[in-house]
Amino acid sequence: MSNKHLHLLETIFRDPLPSNLHWREVESLLEHLGAQVEPGHGARFKVLLRGKEFTLHHPHHGNELQRQDVKHLREALAIAGVSPSRYAQEQA
């Protein structure tokens, strides 16, 4: 994983929740993790990661995710077994 992707993953799991994550960077991270990201209905995207399926919303105004979207992303990644500490364990 590149430093950019690792930093983004750490940022997603950091408190307080960030509010300046760009959609393209999150999409790139998901694809790097092996997720299939497919457009859904409207601004929704269907994501399949490690056998877990969840929906993300593309920001309506601008390209930055709001805090509630970051929270949803964090929860979905945790359910799929992705976190900075787990990633470090897998790489060791």
C-alpha positions as CSV (number, residue, x, y, z in Angstrom):
1,M,0.0,0.0,0.0
2,S,1.3,3.4,-0.9
3,N,1.9,5.9,1.9
4,K,-1.0,8.0,0.5
5,H,-3.4,5.1,0.8
6,L,-2.1,4.2,4.3
7,H,-2.4,7.8,5.5
8,L,-6.0,8.0,4.1
9,L,-6.9,4.7,5.9
10,E,-5.5,6.1,9.2
11,T,-7.3,9.3,8.7
12,I,-10.7,7.5,8.2
13,F,-10.2,5.8,11.6
14,R,-8.9,8.9,13.4
15,D,-11.1,10.8,15.9
16,P,-12.6,13.3,15.5
17,L,-14.0,12.3,12.1
18,P,-12.5,14.2,9.2
19,S,-14.6,16.2,6.9
20,N,-12.2,16.9,4.1
21,L,-11.8,13.4,2.4
22,H,-12.1,13.6,-1.4
23,W,-14.3,11.0,-3.1
24,R,-11.7,10.1,-5.7
25,E,-9.1,9.3,-3.0
26,V,-11.6,7.1,-1.2
27,E,-12.5,5.4,-4.4
28,S,-8.9,4.8,-5.2
29,L,-8.3,3.3,-1.7
30,L,-11.2,1.0,-2.0
31,E,-10.0,-0.3,-5.4
32,H,-6.5,-0.7,-4.0
33,L,-8.0,-2.9,-1.2
34,G,-9.6,-5.0,-3.8
35,A,-13.2,-3.7,-3.7
36,Q,-15.5,-3.6,-6.6
37,V,-17.0,-0.2,-6.8
38,E,-20.1,0.0,-9.2
39,P,-22.4,2.9,-9.8
40,G,-25.9,2.4,-8.4
41,H,-29.0,4.5,-8.5
42,G,-28.4,8.2,-8.4
43,A,-25.4,9.2,-6.3
44,R,-25.1,5.8,-4.7
45,F,-22.3,3.4,-5.3
46,K,-22.4,-0.3,-4.5
47,V,-19.1,-1.6,-2.9
48,L,-18.2,-5.2,-2.6
49,L,-15.2,-5.7,-0.3
50,R,-14.0,-9.0,1.2
51,G,-17.4,-10.6,0.7
52,K,-19.2,-7.7,2.4
53,E,-21.5,-5.4,0.4
54,F,-22.3,-1.8,1.3
55,T,-23.5,1.4,-0.3
56,L,-21.7,4.7,-0.4
57,H,-23.0,8.1,-1.5
58,H,-21.0,10.3,-3.8
59,P,-21.1,13.9,-2.4
60,H,-23.8,16.0,-4.0
61,H,-22.1,19.3,-3.8
62,G,-18.4,19.2,-4.4
63,N,-16.1,16.2,-4.0
64,E,-15.6,16.0,-0.2
65,L,-17.4,13.5,2.0
66,Q,-19.3,14.8,4.9
67,R,-18.7,13.4,8.4
68,Q,-21.7,11.1,8.4
69,D,-20.4,9.6,5.1
70,V,-17.0,9.1,6.6
71,K,-18.6,7.4,9.7
72,H,-20.5,5.1,7.4
73,L,-17.4,4.3,5.5
74,R,-15.4,3.6,8.7
75,E,-18.2,1.2,9.9
76,A,-18.3,-0.6,6.5
77,L,-14.5,-1.0,6.4
78,A,-14.5,-2.4,10.0
79,I,-17.2,-4.9,9.1
80,A,-15.2,-6.0,6.1
81,G,-12.2,-6.4,8.4
82,V,-10.2,-3.4,7.2
83,S,-8.5,-1.1,9.7
84,P,-5.0,0.4,10.0
85,S,-4.0,-2.1,12.7
86,R,-5.3,-5.1,10.8
87,Y,-3.6,-3.9,7.7
88,A,-0.3,-3.7,9.6
89,Q,-0.7,-7.2,10.9
90,E,-1.4,-8.6,7.4
91,Q,1.7,-6.9,6.1
92,A,4.0,-8.3,8.9
